[in-house]
Amino acid sequence: MSTHLKTLQAHAKTALKPAVQGHLSPAERIALYKRFLKIEEHRIKLRHGAGAGGIEIASARAELLDVVLRSLFDLALSKRKEAPVLALVAVGGYGRGTLNPCSDIDLLFLLPRASNKLPEDLTSLIQEILYLMWDVGFKVGHACRSVAECLEQAKADQENKTALIEARMIAGDKKLFAEFQSRFDKECLAKGQEAFFELRRQDLRSRHQKYSKTVFLQEPNVKEGCGGMRDYHNIRWVARVKRGSADLRDLVDDRLLTARAHRKIESAYDFLNRVRNELHYQAGKASEQLTLRLQGVVATNFNYPQRSILRRTEAFMRDYYLHTRSLYQHTGSLMEAFEIEQEEVPVTGLKSFLMLRPKKREEFDGFVARDGRIYPTNNEIFTDDPNRMMRMFQHCQLRGLKLSPPIRKLVKAHRDAIDRPFRYAKINRDTFQGILERKGDVARTLRLMHRVGVLGRYLPEFGALDCLVQHEFFHRYTADEHTLRCIEELDALVGSDDPKKEIYRRLFHEAEDPYALYLALILHDTGRAENVREHIDGSAMLAVRLCNRLQVHGPRRALIMYLVDHHLTFWRFATTRNIEDPDVVSEFARIVKTPARLDLLLLFTYADSNGTNSEGWTSWKETLMLQLHSSTRLFLKEGKERYAASIRTEKKALKDEVKAQLKEEAEDAIEEHFRRMPEAYFRFREADAVAAHVKAVMKLGPKAEEDNFECSLQWLDSPEKGYTELVIATHDRPLLLEKICCALASEELNILSADFFTRADGIVLDIFRVCTTNFEPVSDLALRKRLSSTLREVGLLEKYEHARYFRRKPNLLRPKDDHGMQFPVRAYISNNLHPSFTAIEIQAVDRIGLLHDLFHAINTYGLNTANARISTEKGAAMDTIYITTRDGKKVSDEALLSRLQDSIEDLIGKKDQ
């Protein structure tokens, strides 16, 4: 009996005495139980807050409920002269003797006869017990069954069998419960083991598939996810059926589990219980999702010492991933060991004759391949030849083998052999190179190496990424998992028949040096562990070190360094620069230098982006990438002059298409539009869009007096894309962008992206892609009319107070489960990103009015906005704004830039982190 239970029973004996003695009215009795529960629950919660272990708290709650339920059971029986034959049994999670704060309570009323043949007094007793539980406040799931009915249900449905495996008696007739246990073991557990094991195996597969087969999700499910609590329960159930005991220590005695592995499993399960306890306490309900915002709350309440909430969260999540990975791998190994046992059980009779097949067996280099797995011929193979460890993975790659549980144990026992001489040995370098040169079949082998800790030991640069949290907007995975997924994206191109991936498949097929490409992918994020301001710098330093050790020289080394140095360059140019501008294309072409490097950089960017987040490679982003790729390829092929000529030819063809769409009376307007609009406007612009813009300008008419603000608005719905394109044509005037954004914020419209153009005659054409706060197109006609009216009103005002039109509200674009944890945000101002402008880059949580506030801050310092790349994805604003002084020059005043930086950081919430 635990100390807590002894204390609890003493408290109950004193506190519940009036209820047991029958001195209270029913209402007073219920109030007494509720008060007792509230006090004891509070004591348990205080212990949790003081740092008590997860299982300790969950067990304490189960013990509390045991005491109260026994008391209620006894209270109901006290009114009867003769004790009936009845047992109150905990099943499911409660049956294990652990209960998280808001977990379900599942009970079984075990009956002496069939549930449809109960005497009236026993039926009324059960009802009375249930009413007492409900009145006290318990939400219980219950069933009333005889022993025979329980067995029948367990045989008919494996899930029912699972629920009864850990049944535990709380109160009542011990003899009846003993009969149930004896018959359940004989009739349900000793029989049908194969079907039960298959159910548990299917459960594992389906859950792991649902959660991407990785523990490294950004917002993991503590209970059902990979390496979650259900994996632990699963292996206990299987052990109970296979070995007759759910105690995993018995598996250590059976040598299916090492003592160290057992400690890791139990430590992980305790940690998960502690996390789940905190989630339940925070949510006030059974919450299993460890959301980004709750991660910060949990890390803070667990007293992680880091100063900022972001760093605390990262440290906590690294611990979470280490524990869940350990649980995921060890329970997976146990399931595999049980599976192998089952495969090796001799089958007799006719079935044996029909199933008799010669099992494929191959012996080579100290290994045996059998049933798709690799085994050691003896336990000295790595002692005799440590380099055999590297060759083993090449054997697995060439033969399509998995690592067997015995070989995994042996590798882990000999990992210390991967030392400096091992890393520098030519034979191992050559073997590793051979592994990386097999296009399309690299990721699986690297995962085998990573699973047993070999990859990180052979490449310490990669080893530092182990479970390293990347707490950023779009990174769903830890740094090591992200790297391996990038390589999987590359591998998946081989044999893919998806027409959308044809260009990347072709580029990968044409890549002449897969070793350099794969090695660069392994290295590209290693700098994240170096704690430097820009991880690319750290990655480049580590790439030099690794190339020296692996003896990589000449063009191959130059290619690796180029890909590592510039692995974000393609993405940054495409998403933050004006890629329609020939000067931008020229600048990018100077960086890539050759078509071959351009192709590899696009391929690298494709793999990196898809390996970051499966939803990150949007059609919009891909369009930008392919536009930059085709423009740069043309530039590299034709040269600057011929490239400019081809642009002129494309522009002429576009003008002819626009003329064909519009009537003859629009010809002069078309000519003027093509003469006065900036060249960047025409790149990759469709003829129907240009025609619509010409119409908008024609409606605008000549520039009016200053006391009249004329503008032409066009609304083009794209329901399949979830937004409306709003085209605003007007004459340029001070604070125009700020005022337009003010009007949009007044109607709580979310700006997804925007393009801004100014003609030579001062006519402005601003194109916004907007949606509602429900992420739907703007179809409300009344709203459109109000926006037009507000825009005209604000446009007339020389000075205006934006608070008159909109006030900052709680973020309407945030998910409902926001618990205060902020996304990491940043603001970066540089004079090096563009030859003519000062660039402001921001990454922030999107909100209504954010773009207005940015333009307002810029205008407040007397600066002009020359151009901008505005984009929003998944609630994150990723904006680049190019600014100048009033005379059109870069902002060189350092004090002014510092004040602007402070203002922008303040409005995006940077200073709060």
N, C-alpha and C positions, 0 to 999 in steps of 0.2 A: 504494500500500500504506500502510495506516495505521500510526502509530507503535506502537499497541498490538499490531498483528499482527506487526510486526518483532520487538518485544520477546518476544512469545509464541513465535514460531518459534525465537528464540534459547534461551528457557527449555526448549522442547520438545527441541531438538537436544541439550541437555546432559542434561536429566532423563530422557528416554526412550531415550537411547543404548544402555544395557544391553539394553533390550527389543528394539531394532532389530537389534543385533548377534547376538541369539540366545543370549546367555550365561545366560539365566534359565529356570527351570522355568515351565510355564504358570501355576501359581498365583502365583509371584513376579512374573511379567510383568503379570498382571491387577492385583495389588496396587500395582505401580508406576504403572500408568495411573490407578488410582483415587486414589492419593496426589497425582499431578500434577493431576488434575481438581479435587480438593478444595482444593489450594493456590491454583490459578488462579481457581477460583470465589470463594474467600474474598477474593482481591485485587480481583476485580470488585465484590463486595458492599461492600468498604471504599470503593471509588470512588463507589458509589451513595450510601453513607452520608455521604460528604464533599460531596455535592451535584452529582454528575455528571449530565449530561442523560439523558433517557429513552432516546433513540435511541443515544446513545453506549454505554450499558450493554447495551442489547439487541443492538447490533452486536458489542460485545466478546464477548458470550456466543456469538453465532453464529460468530465467528472462532475462539473456543476449541474449539467442537465441530468446526469445519472441520479444524483442526489435528489433533485427536485422531482423527477419522474417517479422515482421509487416512493417518495413521500406521497405524491398524488395517488399512486397505485395503492399504497397501504391505506391511505385515507378513504378511498372508495371501498376497499375490502373491509375496513373497520366496522362498517354498518351491517355486515353480514355475519351471521353466526358461524357459518362453515366456509372455509376458504375453498373457492372453486379451483378446478384444474385449469390453469391458464398461465401462460408465460408472456411477458412483455420483452420483445427482442429488438435490439438495434441492428439494422442491416445497412448495406451500402457504406457510404463514407463514415457515418456515425458508428457503424459496427466495428470499424478499425480502432475506435477509441480516440479519434482526433476529430475536432470540429472547428473549422475556421469561423470567425465572428458571424457571418451571414449565410453559412452553408445550409443546405437542406437537411431536415431531420426526417429520416426514414425509419418507420417502426413497423414491426410485425406482431400482431396478436396471434400467438401460437395456440391453437385450439385442440381439445381432446378428441373431437369428432368433426365431421364435415361441416363447413360453414353454413350450409343450408339446413342443417338438422340440429341447430343449437337450441337448448332450452331457453325460455324467455328470460329467466333471471340472469343467465350469462350474457345474453344480448344486451340487456339493460345495463349490466355492469360495464361492458365495453363502451357503451354510449356514455355512461357517466364519466369514465376515465377520459374519454376524448373531449367531452364538454369541459371538464376541469382543465385539460391542457390548453384548449382554445381560449378559455376565459383568462387563463394566466398570460396568454400571449404567444404561445407556441404555434408555429405554422408547420404542421407535420403532414408527411405523406404516409399513409398507413394501409395495411392490408390485414384481413382476418382469414387465416387458413389453418387447416389441420396439417399434421405432419405429411400425410399422404398427398394432400393438395399441393404442399410446398414442393414435394418431390416430383409430382406430375408437372407442375409449372417449370421446374428447373430442367427436366428432361425435354420438354417441348420447346424451350427457348433458352439459348445460351446466355442471353443478357440477364434473365432471371437467375440462372445458375451463378453468374458473376456476383449479383447483388447478395446472394445467400452465402457465398464463400466465407465471408468474414462476419457472419452473424454472431452476435454477442448478447447473452442474456442480461437484462437489467433487473427484472424482478419477476416473481411468480414461481411456478412449479419447476424445480430443477430437474426432476425425473423426466418430465415431458420434453424439456430442452435437450437433455442427454440422449433421449430416444431419437430426436430429430438429428442431432449431430452424428450419431452412429449410423443411421440409415442414409443420411446425406453423403457421408464419406463412402459407404459401400456402393450405393446405387447411382450416385451422380458423379463423384470424383474419380472413383476407380474405373468407371466405364465412360466411354465416349471421349477419351482424352484427345484423340486425333482431331475430332470436330471442334473441341474447345480450343485447342491450340491454333487451329486454322482461323477461328473467329478472332482470337487475340492478334494473330498475325495480320489479318485483314484490317483490324482496327488500327494497328500501328501504321500500316501502309496508307490507309485513307487519311488519317490525321496528318501524317508527315507530308503527304502530297498536298493537302489543303494549306499547310504552312510552309510551302516552298522547299521542303526537305532540308531546312536549316534552322538552327537556333538563333541565327544572327539577323533576326528581323528587327526593324527599328522600333516597332511597337508589338512586342511578343505577347502571346497568350500564356499566362503563367500556368494554367491548368491543362489545356488541351494541346498547346504548341509542342514542337520538337524539344525534347529535353525537359518537358513540363511534368507536372505532378502525375498526370495520367500514365506517363511512361513508367514511373516508379510503381504505380498501382498494378499496371499490366504485368510487370515481371513478378510481382508478389503473387498474383493470381496464378500465373503459369507455374511458379515454383510450388505453390500449394497443391496444384493438380499433379504436377510431375514428381514432386519429392515428398508430398504430404505435409509440408511445412511452409508457411509464408515468411518465416524468419530467414532473411538473406544470409545470416551467419552460417546457416547450415550449408549454403552453397560454397562457403570458404572451406568447410570440412570436406566437401565433395570435390574440391580443387577445380570447381568451375569458376571460381572468383578468388582473386588474391585478397589478403587482408587489407592491403592498401587501397585496392579498388572498392572494397566494401566500405571503408571509411569515407572515400570520396563520394560514393553514392548516398550514404546517409547524411553526410555534410551538405550535399546539394539539396536533398529533400528537406532538410531542416531550414536551409536558406529560403527555399521556395515557399515553405509554409510561413516563414516570417514576412516575406514580401506579400503573400496573399492575405495574411492577417491585416497588414497595413492598408492594402487596397480596399478590403472590406470595411475597415474602420473609416477610411476617408470617404468612401462612396455611400456608406450606410446601407449597402446592399451587396449581393454577391457579384462583385466586379472582378473579372479575370484579365482584362486587357491592361497591360502596362503601357499606357499612352505616353507620348512625349511630355505632356504637361505633368502627369502624375509621377514620372520618373524624377523630376526635380523635387517634388514634395517628399517622395519616399527617401531620396538620397539625403535630404536635409533632416528629416525625422530620424534617420538612421545614424545621424551625427558623423557623416563623412567630413573630414577636416578641411577640404579645399575651400578657398575663400569665395569663389564665385559659384553661383548655382549651376552654371554650365559645366565647370570642372568637377563639381561634386557629382553631377549627373553622369558624366563620362566615367568617373571612377566607380560609381555604383554599377553602371551598366557593364563595365568590364568584368566585375565580380559576377554579375548575373550571367553573362555569357560563358565565363569559365565554369561555373557550376552547372549550367544547363548542358553545355557541351560534354562535360564529364558524365552526366547522367544519360545523355543521349547516346554516347558511344558505349558506355559500359552496359546499359540495358540492351542496346542493339547487339552487342557481342553475346550476351547471355541468351537472347532470343535465337541468335544464329547457332550457338552451341546446342540449345535444345532441338533446333531444327536438324542439325547434323545427327544428333542422337536418334531422332525419330527416323531419319533416312537409313540409319544403320541397324535399326531393330530388325531382326530376322523375321521374315514373313513365311508362314507355313501353309501347307495344303495347296489346293488348286490355284488360289490367288498367287502363291509363291511361284508356281510353275508358269503361270501366264505372265507374271511380271519379271521373270528371270531375264536379265539383260547383262551382258558383259559391261562392266563400268570402265569408262575410258580412264587409263592411268598412264602417266608419262613421268619418267625419272630423268633428271638433268641437273648438272651443276650443283649437286647437294640438295636439290628440291624434288618434291613429288607434286605433280598436278593431278587432282582428282575432283571430279564433279564441279569443275569450274573454280576450284580454289587451289591455292598453293600452300604446301606444307613443307616443313623441314624434314630431311631424312634423319637428322639427329640434332641434339641441342648444342653441338659444338661447331656447327657450320660457320658461324660468324667469328668464333674464336680462331678457327683454322684460317679463315680468310675474310677479314673485315670488309674488303672491297666487294665481296659477294652481296653485301647489303644493297649497294647501288645497282648491281646487275639484276637483283631480284625484281626491282621495279620495271626494268626493261623486259624481263621475262613476262611479267604481268601484262605489260603493254602489248607485246608481240602475240601473246597467246590468249589475251582477253580474260585473264584470271583475276579473282578477288583474293584478298589476304584472308587466310583462315584464322580463327581465334588462336591456335597455337603459335602461328608465325608472328602474329601481332604481339603476343606476350614475349616472344624471343627477341624481336626487334627492340621493344621497349627496354628489355634487360640489357641490350648491347648498344644503346644509343651513345654511350660515352666513347665508343670506338670512333665516332664521327668527330675527330679532332683536327688540329691544324694539318698534320701530314695527310690525313684522309681528304681534306678539302683541296689540298694542293696536288694530290696525286693525279698524274696524267690519265691513268686508266679510268678514274672516276669522272674526270672532266670529259673524256671522250664518250663515256656511257651516258652522262647527263645530256651532252650535246645530241647524241643519238635519239634520246627520248624527246627532246624539243624539236627535232627535225621531222618528226612524223606528223605532218599537217593533218589536223582534224582529230587527232587521237592523243592530245597532250593533257587536257584538263583532268580526265579521269585518273591518269597516272599520277599527276601532281597531287590530286586529292588523296590518293592512297598514301603518298609520301607524307602529306600534311597530317593525315589521320593519326599516324604513329609517331609524329614529331620529327621525322627525318628531314623534311624539306627545310624547316626552320633552322635545323642544326647545320645542314650543308650550306644553306644560304642564310647566315645570321641577319643579313640585311632584310630579308623577308620575315625571319623569325620574330623580329621586333614588332611586327604588325599583328602578332597573335592576339585576337580578341580586342584590338585597339578600336575604340569607338570613334566613329566619324559623325559627330552630332551636327549635321548640316541639313539644309532643306531637303535635298534630293537623295542623299545617301541613305539607303535602306539597310545597309549591311556594315559589319565591321570591316576594317581595312584588309584583313587577310581574306575574308569571304568575298569582298568586292573584287579583289585581284583575281581570285579563282573563277569568279563568275564572268569576268571580262574574257578570260581565256576560253571559258565554255561558249561564250557568244561567238568567238572566232571559230572554234571547232565546229559549232553547229552549222556554219555556212557550207561545210563539205557535205554534199549529198542533199542539201535543202532544195526543194522544188518550189519554194515561195517566190513568185515573180517579183514581189516587192523587194526582195533581197538580191536580185540578179546582179546588180552593179557591185555589191560588196562581195558576192560569191566570185565574180569574175576577177576583182582586184586581188582577192586572197589567192585565187588560182594562179595569178600572174606574179605573185610575190616570190622573188628569187631566193630570199634568205629567211626562211621561217624561224631559224634559230635566233637570229637577231630580233625578229618581231616578237616572238614569245618571251625572250629574255627582257626586252624593253617593257613588255606588259607586266612581268614579275616585278620589275624595278620601279615602275612609274610612280607609285605612291609610297615607296619606302621612306621618303623624307618626312612623312607624317609622324613618324616616331622620333624624329630628330629635334622636335621642339624649336623649329626655326619659323620665322614669320611667314615665309613662302615655302611650302613643302617641296616645290619643284627644285629649289636650290639644294635642299637636303637630299632629294632623290638623285640629283646630278652628281653630288659628291660621293654618294654610295655606289652609283653606277661606275664611276672611275675606279673605286676600290675593287668592285666585283670583276670588272673587266681585267684589271691587273692580275687578280688571283686566277681567273679562268683563262688567262693568256689570250685575250681577245684583242686583236690589233687591226690596224689599217682601215679599209672602208667599212668593214663590219662594225668596228668599234665606233667609227664616226656616225654610222646609221643609228646605233643604239643610243648614243649620246644625243643625237638630234631628236629622236622620238621621245626620249625622256624629257629633254629640255622643253620641247614644244607640244607636249601631249594635251595642253589646254589651249594652245594658240588657235587652232582651227575653230574650236567652240567659241572662244572669246571674240574672234573676228566676226564670225557668222552671226552671233547673237547680240553683240554690243556695238559693232561698227556699221557704218553705212556702206554695205557691200555693193550698192549700185554705183558708188563713186569710183571711177577708174583709178583715182589716186590710192584708194584703199586697196583695190585689187593689185595695183602695182607694188604697194608696200608688202602685201602678203606674198606676192610672187618673189620678191627679193628674199623673203625668209625661207620659202620652200625650195627655191633654186631650180629644181628639176621636176618633170612630170612624175617620175617614179616616186620621189619623196612625197609629192602632193598626194598621190594615190594611197601610199602607205599611211599618211597622216589622217586621211579621211577614214580609212579602214580602222585605224587605231581609235579615232574619235567615236566611230560607230560602236566598237566593242566596249570602250570605256563608258559611254553614255548608257548603253543597254545594261552593262554590268553594274551601273550605279543604281538604277531603278528601272524596272521593266516598263514603267509608264512614262519614263523620262524622254524617250525618243519619239516625241510627238510629230505629227505630220507637218506642223509649222516649223519645228526645229529642223527636221529632215530637209524641208524645202530650202531653208536658208543654207544648210550645209551643201546641198547639191548645186545651188546657184553659185555659191562661192567656188566650189570645185570646178564647175564648167567654165566660169569666167576666168579663173586663174589658169586653167589648162589652155584656154584659148590665148591668153596673154603670153604664156610661156612658149606656145607654139608659133604665134604670129609676130610677137614683138609689140612694143608699145604703139607704134604708128599704125600697123595693120589691125591691131586690136581696136584702136580708136575708130578706124575706118569701118570695121565690122559693126561697131556700136551705132555708127551713123546709118549704116545700111539697115540694121534692125529697126532703128527709129523711123526711117522713111517707110518701111513696110508697115510698121504699126500705124503711122499716120494715114496711110492708104486704107487700112482696115477700118479706122475710125470714120473716115470720110464716107466709106461705103455704108456705114451704119446710120449716119445722120443725113439730114436733108441738105440740099445745096445751099440754103440760106445760112447754114452753120459753117460753111467753108472758111470764111474769114476768121470766125472765132476759133476754129481748129488750128488754122495757121498761126494765129496769135498765141494760142495755148502752147503749141509745140515750140514756138520761138522764145517764149518768155519763161517757161517752167525750167527749173534746174535739171540738168542732164540725168541726175540720179533718179529722178521721178520716173523716167521712161524704162529703166531696166526692169525686166521681168513683170511688166505691167500688162494686163490683158486689155484688148481693144474695147470690150464692153464697159470696163471700169473707167477708162479714159473718156469714152463717150459720155458716160454719166457725169463725170467731173466737168466736162465742157458745158453740158446742159446747166449744171449748178452755177457755173461762172456766168453764163449767159443770163440767167435769172437775176443775178446780182446787180447788173447794170453798172453805170459809172460811179466813181467815188462820191459819196454824199458829204454834206456839211458835218462838222464835228458834233453838232447837236442832234445828229440822226445816225443811228447804228443799223446798217443794213447787213443782213446775212441770209444765206440760202442754205437750208438744211435738207439732207436726203437720208432716209432711213431704209437700209437694205437688210432684211431679215435672213439669217442663216440658221434655221432651227436645228438642222442636222449637226451644226457645230456648236450650238448653244449660245450664240451671240447675235447681236445686230451691229451692222457697220453703219456708223453715223459719219456722214461727210458734211463738213462745215466749210462753206466758201464765204469769205468776207474780205474787207480791206484791213491791212495791218494797222495796228495802233498799240500804244503802250499797254503793257500788262495783259495782252490779249489771251495768251495761253492760260495765265492764272485765272482770268475771268471765265473762260470756257470751262475750266476744271471746277470752278466754284459752282457754276450752273449745273454741271453733271452731279456734283456732290449734293446739291440741294434736293435732287430727286433720288438720292442714294443709289446711283448707278455705279457699277464696278467697271473700271477701265482695264481691259485685258491686254491691249496693246494699242499703239498709236503711231502714226506717221505724220510729220509736219513738213509742209512745203510752202515756200514764198516765191511768187513769180517776180519777174523783174519790174513789173508795174505796180508792185505792192499788194497784189491780191494774194490772200493766204488760203491755202487748201489744207485743212486738217482732217485726218481720217482716224476715227476712233472705233475700236471694236469693243463694244460695251455689253453688259448683261445685268440682270437684276441680282439682288442679294441671294436669290434662289438659283442663280446660275442658269437663267433662262433668257431667251431673246426679249427685247423691249418691245412688246406688242401693244401696250396700253396707249390708245390714241390720246386720252386726256393727259397722260404723263408727257407725251411728246409735245402737246400743245403748251403745257406749263413750262417745259424746258425752253422752248422757243421764246416764250414771253420773258422768262427770267434772263435768258442770254441777252436779249435786246435791252432789257432794263440795266443789267450789270455793265454791258458794253458801253452805255452812255455815260456812266459815272467815272469821273476822273479819279476820285478817291472813294473807296467803298469799304464797308465793314463786312467781312465774309460771315461773321457770326449772325448777321441779319438773315442770311440765306441758309446756312447750315451750321450745326454745332457738332463737335466731336462726340460721338456716342460710343457705347461699348461696341467692340468690333463685330459688325454684322456678318463678316466673312469668315469668322472663326468657327470651328466645329463646336457642337453643343457641349462636348465633354471637356471644355477648357477649364483647367484647374489652376491657372496662373503661371504655368511654366512657359517661358517665352522661347521663341526660336532664336538661335544665334543670329545677330544682325551685324551689318558692317557698313561703313561709309568710307570711301576711298577717293581722294582728290589728287589728280596727277596732271602734270604738264608733259608727260612722256608718251601718252597713249595716242596722241594725234598731233600732226605737224602744225596745225593752225589753231586748235582749240584747247582749252583746259577741260579735262574730263572729270565728271563726278560719277562714280559707280556706287550704287547702293544695293544692298540685299536686306530685305526687311519683310516683316509680316504685313501683308496687304491690308488696307483698310479704306473705307470710304473717305475721300478727301486727301489721301496721301499725296497724290500728284499735285494737287492744288497747293499743299503746304510746301512741297519742294520748290515749285515755281515761285511761290510767295517769298521763300527764304532767299532765293537767287535775286529776285527783284529788289528785295529790301536792301541788299548791298550794292545796288546800282549796276548789276550785271545783266547781260543779255543772254538769252538761250538761242544758240545758233542751230542746234540739231539735237535729236534725242532718239534713243532706242528704248521704247517702253514695252515691257512684257511682264505678264503675270502667269504663273503656273502653280496650281495646287495651293493657292493661298499665299504664295510668296511673290513679292515684287522684286524683279531683277531689272533695274533701270540704269541706263547710262545716259547722262545729259551732258552735252557739249556747250560750254559757255565762253563768253568773251567779255572784255571790257566794253564801254560804250563806243570806243573807237575801233572795235573789231579785233583787238589783239588778245593774246593769252593773258591770264591773270597772273602777274608776276609778284604782286605784293604779298609777301609771306604772312604778314600779320592779318591781312584781309582773308587769305585762304584759311588761316587757323580759326578765325571767328566763324567763317562759313562752315568749316568742318564741325565746330562745336554746335552750331545751330542745327545742322542736319542730323547729327548724332542725337541731339535732344529730341527732335521731332519723330525719329524712327525708333526711339526707345533704347538706343545703344548704351546710354549712361546708366540705365537701370540694371544692366547685366554685370 
